[in-house]
Amino acid sequence: MTDLIDLDDLPVRAIKDVPQERLCLRCRAPFWSEGFGERICRRCKGSSTWQTLVQSVRPPGRRR
């Protein structure tokens, strides 16, 4: 038996949403990005400035 991939199960991406090297919007250093939604490099995301900013704009969790 062969394992076939059902194309309907694959995620749909925009034509230009491809993995490629991009420039970080914060430090302008080139880094490998998995898609156009990833524009901040790993080094900048690990900085205390970035972490503080992310925590301050994250909406509070929903309570049930």
N, C-alpha and C positions, 0 to 999 in steps of 0.2 A: 504494500500500500504506500502511496506517495502522499506527502503532505503538501497540499496546494494552499496558496495564499489567496484569500478572498479579497479582491481589491476594494470592496465596500467597507472592509474593516480597517483599512489604512487611513491615517489622518490626512485631511485635505490641507494643502499648503498653497499659499499664493505663489505665483511663478517666481517672483524675486525673493521669496523667503527660503533662502538656501544657506547651508553652512558655508562660511567663508571668513577670511580674515577681515576684521573691521577695526576702526579706531574707537577707543574708549571715549565716551562723551565727557568724562571727568578729567582724565589725565592725558588723553590723546595718544596713548601708547597702543600699538597694534596688538590684537589678541584674537584667538580663534573663537568665533561665535557660531552657535548652532542655528541661528535664524535672526531675522531683523528685529525681533522683539528683545534680543539680548544685546544691549549697547554699553553696558558697564562691565569692565574687566573684573576678574576674580580678586585681584589685589585691592582694587578700590572698594568692592563690595565687602571685603573683610576689614576695612578701616573703621575705626571707632566713629568717625564723622558720619559715614554711610549708615552704620548700624543705628546710631542715635536718630538720624533722619527717618529711617524706615519705621522705627518704633513709634515715632511721634505722629506719623501720618496714617498708621494702620488703624482702621476702625475697630472699636471694641467688639468683642465676640458677642454673638447673640445668645441670650439666655432663654431657656425654655420654661 
